[in-house]
Every structure is written in structure tokens, then in C-alpha cells.
Amino acid sequence: MNMRSRLVALVLAGFGLAALSSISASARIVCNGAGACWHVHDEYTYPPAAGIIIHPDDWAWKQGEHYSWREHPGRGYWRGNQWEVF
């Protein structure tokens, strides 16, 4: 294998690794109107009445805003103190 072939193989391998790492980084932060927030890793369509706001994974609330983390596994959303599965 000559130098040019090695360089092409290295570049292609780098692009492949970059593509794979971007696939796994598709998380979001979801909050309801009451300020409960949790992480999701899939895109869901929430019922309009749920009042859900979707933020990017690097979102953070500002000082003085009233939010709290309420993680929960599975597909759903917080409505009051109940986890609503849909």
C-alpha cells in the first residue's frame, strides 16, 4: 500500500468515526409548563395540551428560573406529579 492509499484510508476512517459519534449525540432536554425537565434520546410528538418545550441537549435554565430535573425512563411526559405514558 503506497502513501497516498494510506492517507485516503485514514481520512475515510476519520469521517466514518465522526459520522458514528454524531448519531449517538441526539439527546434533547424536554420541559413542561410547570418546570419539570428530563432528557430524551428519541424524537417524540407530544400532545399539544401537554405544553412541552423541547430544548437542545446543552440548554440550561438561567439563574432565577424555576426548573427541576425529573428523569424518568420510557416514553412519556410529566403532568403534575404523574408520569403520563403515550
C-alpha positions as CSV (number, residue, x, y, z in Angstrom):
1,M,0.0,0.0,0.0
2,N,1.5,3.3,-1.0
3,M,1.4,6.5,1.0
4,R,-1.5,8.0,-1.0
5,S,-3.7,4.9,-0.4
6,R,-2.9,5.0,3.3
7,L,-3.8,8.7,3.5
8,V,-7.1,8.1,1.8
9,A,-7.9,5.2,4.1
10,L,-7.1,7.3,7.1
11,V,-9.3,10.2,6.0
12,L,-12.2,7.8,5.2
13,A,-11.9,6.1,8.6
14,G,-11.9,9.6,10.3
15,F,-15.1,10.5,8.5
16,G,-16.7,7.2,9.5
17,L,-15.9,7.7,13.1
18,A,-17.2,11.3,13.1
19,A,-20.5,10.1,11.5
20,L,-21.0,7.4,14.1
21,S,-20.3,9.8,17.0
22,S,-22.8,12.3,15.7
23,I,-25.6,9.7,15.6
24,S,-25.3,8.9,19.3
25,A,-25.4,12.5,20.3
26,S,-29.1,13.2,19.5
27,A,-30.3,13.9,23.0
28,R,-32.7,16.7,24.0
29,I,-33.9,18.3,27.2
30,V,-37.7,18.5,27.5
31,C,-39.6,20.6,30.0
32,N,-43.3,21.0,30.8
33,G,-45.1,24.2,31.7
34,A,-44.6,23.5,35.5
35,G,-40.8,23.5,35.1
36,A,-40.1,19.8,35.3
37,C,-37.4,18.8,32.8
38,W,-35.9,15.5,31.7
39,H,-33.7,14.1,29.0
40,V,-34.9,12.2,25.9
41,H,-32.9,10.4,23.3
42,D,-35.6,10.0,20.7
43,E,-37.9,12.5,19.0
44,Y,-41.5,12.2,20.2
45,T,-44.6,14.1,19.2
46,Y,-46.1,15.2,22.4
47,P,-49.8,16.0,22.8
48,P,-50.4,19.8,22.3
49,A,-52.2,20.0,25.6
50,A,-49.1,18.8,27.5
51,G,-47.4,22.1,27.0
52,I,-44.0,20.6,26.3
53,I,-41.0,22.6,25.3
54,I,-38.0,20.9,23.6
55,H,-34.5,22.3,24.1
56,P,-31.1,21.2,22.7
57,D,-29.0,19.0,25.0
58,D,-26.7,21.8,26.0
59,W,-29.6,24.0,27.2
60,A,-29.5,25.3,30.8
61,W,-32.0,27.4,32.6
62,K,-31.0,30.9,33.7
63,Q,-30.4,31.9,37.3
64,G,-33.7,32.7,39.0
65,E,-35.8,30.5,36.7
66,H,-37.7,27.7,38.4
67,Y,-36.9,24.4,36.8
68,S,-36.1,21.0,38.2
69,W,-34.8,17.7,36.9
70,R,-37.3,14.8,37.0
71,E,-35.7,12.0,34.9
72,H,-37.9,9.0,34.0
73,P,-37.2,6.1,31.7
74,G,-39.5,5.4,28.8
75,R,-41.7,7.4,26.5
76,G,-44.0,9.9,28.2
77,Y,-44.1,13.3,29.9
78,W,-44.7,14.7,33.4
79,R,-48.2,16.1,34.1
80,G,-48.2,17.3,37.7
81,N,-46.6,14.5,39.8
82,Q,-47.7,11.8,37.4
83,W,-45.7,10.3,34.5
84,E,-48.1,10.0,31.5
85,V,-47.1,7.3,29.1
86,F,-48.1,7.7,25.5
